[in-house]
């Protein structure tokens, strides 16, 4: 199963970053390039343990829907969202937030995922999806860095 990790340092306290990462509207703004919208579940405000949200977005010229649930929640240290329904066989995104010692936060995203379609999915994971998904997370993190000051 493909896995990648991205670490981002943000100049604000962990509580502020934690809350921003659970804000549905902030998420959709950070994914504006793919026209992402929350269309079901918790569509506004902040997610918490057990909440679901369904996002609709365009990737690779197609419209996709993904429903995720917050399956772990330890404010302001970490939370996990996992796909309940959507295009992946598996999608698990663990978010962690640690103070950097200077008033900022070291945010770590660990994503485990797997495409459907057996061998074709494994080829897609390694040739396209790994770098594409990492680019989406980096774009979201850059948005957070620009807006959290």
N, C-alpha and C positions, 0 to 999 in steps of 0.2 A: 504494500500500500504506500503510495507517495506521501511524503511528509516534508514540510518546509517550516523554517523558523525565521522570523524577522524581529529584530530588536530596534526600537526607536527611543531616543531620549527626548523628553518634552520638558519645557521649562516651568511646569506648574505642578502642584502637589498631586499625589496619587488619587485622592478622593475626586478631584476635578476631572482627571483623565478617565477614571472609572465611570463616573456619571456621563461624561460625553460619549463614551463608547456604548453605553446602553440607551442613548437618546435616539429614537427612531428617526426623527427629522434630521438630526445631524448625520446619521448614516446615509439617508437618501441624498442629502446635499453633497456628501463626499463621493457619491457614486453617480453624480449627474451625467457623466460622460456616457453611461450605459442606460440612461433614462430610468433608473431604478426608482420604484415606488412601493410603499407598503400598501397592500390591497386587502389584507384580512388579518384577523387576530388583533394584536396591539398595534394600531397604525399611527398613534401619536404618543408623545411623552416617553417615559423611561420604562424599559423592560426590567423585570425582576424574576426571581426563581419561579419556574413553571410557566411563565408567559410564552406565548407563541406569536410569531409574526410571519406573514407571507409576503415576500417581495416578488415583484414582477420586474424584469429587466431584459434588455437586449444585449446579447453577446453572440458574436460570430454571425450576425445578421438574422438571428432567430430570437423570438420572445420566449423567456424561460420563467418558471415560477418555482420558488423554493420556500418551503415552510420550515422555520427553525424554532426550536424550543430552548429556553435557558434551563440547562440541566444541572448546573452547579453555580453557586453564588456565595462569595465570601468577600463582602465589601470591606475596605477598598482594595483588597489584594488580588482577587481573581474572579473570573466567571467563565463558563463554557456554554457555547451554543452548538447545537447539533441538528442536522437536517432530520425532519420527520417525513417530509415528502419533497420530491424534487428530482433534479436531473442526475444526481450522483447516487452511486451505490452506497457511499458513505461520505459524510462531511462532518468533521468535528473541528471546532475552532476554540482553542483554549487561549484566554487572554490573562496575562498577569501584569501586575503593577508593583514596582518596588521603588522606594525613595532612593534618589541618587546621591544623597548626602549634602546636596547644595540647595534643597528646596524644590528640585525637579523630580521627575519620574522616569524610570527605565521601564518601558512597556515592551513586553514580549508576546508575540503572536505565534502560536504553534498550530499549524493546520495539517490535519490528516484527512485525506480524501481518496476516493476511488471512483473512476468513471464506470458506467455500465458497459455492457457488450463484450465481456470476456477479454480475449486477446486484443481485439480492436480498441477496447477501452484502455488497456494497459499501454498500448502504443500511444494513444492520445495523451494519457497521463504523462508519459515521459517526453513526448515531442512537442506538445502544445500547452496542455493544461497547467503543468507545473510552473512554467515561466509566466503564463497568462494570469493565473491566480495570485502569484507572488506580486506581479505588477499591480493588480487591483488592491491588494493589501497595502502596498507601498503608497499608492495614490491616496487611499483613505488616511494613512498615517501622515502624509504630507498635508492633507487638508486639516487634520487635527493640529499639527504643528503650527500651521498658519493662523488658525482661529483661536487656539488656547494660549493666551498671553496675559 
